Amino acid sequence: MKEKIIQTALKICEKEGYESFSMRKLAAKLNLDPMAIYHYFDNKAELTKAMVEQIFQRFHDDILVSDRNPKTNIKRVLIDYWSLFVEYPGMSLYLIKNSYEAFPSVVSLNQKLLFFLMRSYPNSDPDKTLNVLIDFVHGNALSSTTILSKNKSKETKIRMNQKEFESSLSFLLDQLSKT
């Protein structure tokens, strides 16, 4: 049931926004008494943390990272990160507005990226570079979900935007090599 609650909450949040999400709406969608959800989660913050952790844990599970080529790993991780936020644009907005430090899987991802940045771009400021790259990913993912093409399917539009994102990301990473 806990998994069903998380999945339903994610759907509601993506459809209606995280700001308008409530435990009562969730209970109504699940045809439960509102107090039943509190059996699984103490409050909305705990449920939100479970949603973020589930999304990012799946994200971590999907990324196979080797230490052989950190620049390739950075690019792969950032492309996967972009895909995650194309799938969950509301979560991207939520994380932009709120501190990610309460979410261990987000912190872990950032630490992994910092490690690769320090190895790949030793002359750059890794924290500043990470912030630029994360903002770049969020911005591109959000713009990809808002640009609609009337004559193309959603999947075609996403594939086209992903190619543009990958090209722009390659350019940005190449520029980091020059600093």
ChimeraX attribute file (.defattr): number of C-alpha atoms within 10 A of each C-alpha:
attribute: neighborCount
match mode: 1-to-1
recipient: residues
	/A:1	8
	/A:2	13
	/A:3	12
	/A:4	10
	/A:5	19
	/A:6	20
	/A:7	15
	/A:8	17
	/A:9	24
	/A:10	24
	/A:11	15
	/A:12	18
	/A:13	22
	/A:14	16
	/A:15	13
	/A:16	12
	/A:17	16
	/A:18	17
	/A:19	9
	/A:20	9
	/A:21	17
	/A:22	14
	/A:23	17
	/A:24	14
	/A:25	14
	/A:26	22
	/A:27	18
	/A:28	11
	/A:29	13
	/A:30	15
	/A:31	9
	/A:32	12
	/A:33	12
	/A:34	16
	/A:35	11
	/A:36	11
	/A:37	21
	/A:38	13
	/A:39	10
	/A:40	14
	/A:41	16
	/A:42	10
	/A:43	12
	/A:44	14
	/A:45	10
	/A:46	11
	/A:47	21
	/A:48	20
	/A:49	15
	/A:50	17
	/A:51	21
	/A:52	21
	/A:53	16
	/A:54	16
	/A:55	18
	/A:56	20
	/A:57	17
	/A:58	12
	/A:59	18
	/A:60	18
	/A:61	8
	/A:62	11
	/A:63	14
	/A:64	9
	/A:65	15
	/A:66	9
	/A:67	11
	/A:68	8
	/A:69	12
	/A:70	19
	/A:71	18
	/A:72	15
	/A:73	21
	/A:74	21
	/A:75	16
	/A:76	16
	/A:77	21
	/A:78	20
	/A:79	18
	/A:80	17
	/A:81	21
	/A:82	26
	/A:83	17
	/A:84	19
	/A:85	22
	/A:86	23
	/A:87	16
	/A:88	20
	/A:89	24
	/A:90	21
	/A:91	22
	/A:92	20
	/A:93	16
	/A:94	17
	/A:95	16
	/A:96	13
	/A:97	9
	/A:98	10
	/A:99	9
	/A:100	16
	/A:101	11
	/A:102	11
	/A:103	17
	/A:104	15
	/A:105	20
	/A:106	20
	/A:107	13
	/A:108	15
	/A:109	17
	/A:110	17
	/A:111	14
	/A:112	15
	/A:113	23
	/A:114	18
	/A:115	15
	/A:116	20
	/A:117	23
	/A:118	16
	/A:119	15
	/A:120	20
	/A:121	18
	/A:122	13
	/A:123	13
	/A:124	15
	/A:125	12
	/A:126	19
	/A:127	15
	/A:128	10
	/A:129	17
	/A:130	16
	/A:131	12
	/A:132	13
	/A:133	18
	/A:134	18
	/A:135	13
	/A:136	18
	/A:137	23
	/A:138	22
	/A:139	15
	/A:140	20
	/A:141	26
	/A:142	20
	/A:143	14
	/A:144	22
	/A:145	17
	/A:146	10
	/A:147	11
	/A:148	13
	/A:149	10
	/A:150	8
	/A:151	8
	/A:152	10
	/A:153	11
	/A:154	13
	/A:155	9
	/A:156	12
	/A:157	17
	/A:158	20
	/A:159	13
	/A:160	13
	/A:161	18
	/A:162	19
	/A:163	12
	/A:164	14
	/A:165	20
	/A:166	17
	/A:167	12
	/A:168	14
	/A:169	19
	/A:170	13
	/A:171	12
	/A:172	14
	/A:173	18
	/A:174	12
	/A:175	10
	/A:176	16
	/A:177	14
	/A:178	9
	/A:179	9
